[in-house]
Amino acid sequence: MISPKIQDAINAQINAEFWSAYLYLSMGMHFEAEGHTGIANWFRIQFKEEQAHAEIFINYLLSRGGRVELKAIADVPTTWESPLAAYTDTLAHEEKVTALINNLYALAEAEHDYATRGKLDWFVAEQVEEEETAKSLIDRLKLIGDNGLALYMLDQELAQRVYNVPSPLAAKA
């Protein structure tokens, strides 16, 4: 059985993951409307990944005898000045999610819940990857500047991104 503190914290994280998904879907829809279909694709894949992260937490909480309590998802922004602004927001958001994961990890340690801590190891590594990817795209967009052809090429590259089921979910399939 999972402790009430851990259960509450995981439920809060589930809500945060769904909010992240909603944010990335909003970004995708914005860039789709702007004609940047590759950037839109990148954000749509992020949307799916965040939904999967929530599902991993849901599955884990249920497997430990906990109860999932879905809460309302707060509003998200709906417009961005540019791809650079969106990826800058993405990095800031992923840094916030990293802090949430780190806080959850610290709580698991304080509660001597080593099973939860072990489950969180995957998320810690995932957040390193998320931040690194956002930083890389920001760097590339800064190099691109106002070069429309270069932005078009990046858009075409991002259109090739495909969704891969995260390993904790693939193992359940």
N, C-alpha and C positions, 0 to 999 in steps of 0.2 A: 504494500500500500504506500502511496506517495503522500508526503506531508502536505498539509493545507497551504503552507507558504509556497512550496514548490508548485503545487497545483495552480494557485492564483498567479504566480509569476509566469508559468507556461501559458495559461489562458491569456494573460496580457501580451505575451509574445505572439500567440496565434493571431490576436487582433492586430498587432503591429505588422505581421507578415501579410495579412489580408489588406491592410492599409497600403503597404508597399506595392502589392499587386495592383491595387486600384490606382495608385500614383503612376505606375509604369504603363498601365492601360491608358490613362489619360494622356500621358506623353506620346504614346503610340498614335492615339487618335488625332492629337494636335499635328503631329508631323505627317500623318497620312493626308490630312486636309491641306497641308502646305505643299504636298507633292514630293515629299522626301520619303518614298516608300521603303527604302532600305533602312533608314533610321527608324521609321515606324516599325518595321519588322524586328529590329534589335530590341525595341521597347516591348513589343508584343511577346517576345521570347522571355524577357525579364518578368513580365506579368505572369507567364506560366511558371517560371522558376519560383517566384514568390508564393504562388498558390501551392506549389509542391512543398515549399518549406513549411507552410502552415499545416499541410497534410501530414508531414513527418512529425511535427509536434503533436498533432491530434492523435495519430496512431500511437505515439509513444505514451502520451498521457492515458489513453484508454488501456494500453497494455500494462500499465502500472496500477490499474484500478481507480484511476482518477476520473473526474467528470469534466467534460468540455463544456464551457459556457461561452457561446458566441455572443459578442456585443456589437453594437452599432459601429459602423466604420465612419470616421470623421471625413468631412469634405477634403478634397485634394485640389491643388491648383489645376487649371485647365489650359493655360497658355504660357508660352515661353518665347522670348525675343529671338532666340536662335538655337541651333543645335548646341553651341558652346554653353549657353545659359542652362539648357536642359541637363547636359552632362555635368556641369558644375553643381547643379542641384542634386543630381544623382550621387555624386561623390559625397556631398554633405549628408545626404540621407543615409548612404551606406556607412558612413562614419558613425552616425547616430545608431544604426542597427548594430554595428560592432560593439558600441558601448552597452546596448541592451543585452547582447549575448554575453559580454564579459560580466555584467552585473548578475545575470542568471547563473553563470559559471561560479561566481564568487558565492552566491547564495547556496548553490548545490554543495560547495565545499564546506560552508558554514553549517549546513544541515547534515553533513556527513553522508550525502546522497551521491555515492560514487557511480551509480548507474546513470543518473541524470548527467553528472559531470562527463562520463564517458560518451553519452549521446551528444553532448554539446561540443565535443572535440571536432566532429565533422563540421559543425556550424562555424567554429573558430577558423578552421582552414578555409571554408567557403567565403567568409568575410574578407580574408586576406585577398582572395582571388577577385571578389567583387570590387574592392577598393582599387586594386591594381589595374583592373580593366577600365574603370572609370577614369583613373589618372591618365592612362595611356590614350584614351579617346580625347580627353581634354588637351593633352600635349599635341596630338595630331591636329585637332581643330584649331589650336593656336597657330600652328605652323601653316595651316591652310589659309587662315585669315579671310580675306575677301575673294580668294581665288575660286570662282564658280566651278571651273573644270575639276579642280582638286576635290571640292565638296561633292560634286557629282560622282567622282571615282570612289570616294569613301562611302557614299550612299549605296553605290552598286556593290561594294564589298560587304557592307552590313546587311544587304538583302540576302546574302548567302548563308547567314547564320541560321542554324537549325536547333530545335529544342532537343535536349537529351534528358531523359528521366534521371533525376538524381539517384545515386547509388542506394541510399536508404529506402527509396521507393521501389527501385528496380529489384531489390532483394525480396520484396513482398510479392512481386508479380509472378 
